[in-house]
Amino acid sequence: MKTHEQFADDLAQYALGELTGPECQELEDHLGNCAACRRELYALRGDLGLLGLSSSGAKPPARSRERLMQALAAEPRRVSSAVPAPAASPTKSWAWIPTLAAVLLAVAATILWVKVSRFNNEIVELSNRNQDQSVQLEQMNQELRLLTSPDAIHVSLAPQKAPRQPSGTAIYSPTQNRMLFLASNLVLPPAGKAYELWVIPATGAPIPAGVFKPDDHGNAVLTNRTIPEGVQAKAFAVTLENEAGSDKPTSPILLIGSGD
């Protein structure tokens, strides 16, 4: 069994929750019978509570904890009231001041570090928001330039055999190599399926231009679409494909429109 003084090192580890096994059980049994050790444990937990002020933010630096442990280890032991304590000399009565100063300095440094970390995180978040808004604004400007371009061509797509059924419109600019597609009155595709838009060039195979699904009203929009450099769009078409998209049409054409 340990003596009263031999529990000094265990108290700091116990307050931090790092004492386990038989040593933890032995200390808890001792605390049940020793009021002096209980008072010292409460004091240690009070010091640790100061560091808890920063628990809502980022994790404090490991060096703060090391400084606290060193300060607690250097703090003089309290003596039980049952044993008379020797009279302290004037020099030793002020020995606790450097320890307290070290603890307060560690706490202040930790709180300042947390505040700086939060401030940096807010700056990063605002920067990311600004970048997202800039991207959205640029996309809107590109669509506006396409719609107002002097050479913008509007191509209406309609069913080959039922002109009053679902329809679509492709707007593209040969100089900007960009296009916009709008559709209406579309039927919701089966599970695992989606509509796919195709650019049919003057020569060569159809080029996939995007996969889409209509909303509950049968409307759909494809924005920010590009046409490969040097491709002359002869027509546009829509087929029903797997929702992941296909590199070539695998089903009959549902909508088609000529760009001539």
Helices and strands as residue ranges (DSSP letters): G 5-7, H 8-15, H 21-31, H 35-51, G 52-54, H 62-74, G 92-94, H 96-147, E 153-157, E 167-173, E 178-184, E 193-201, E 207-212, E 220-226, E 233-242, E 253-258
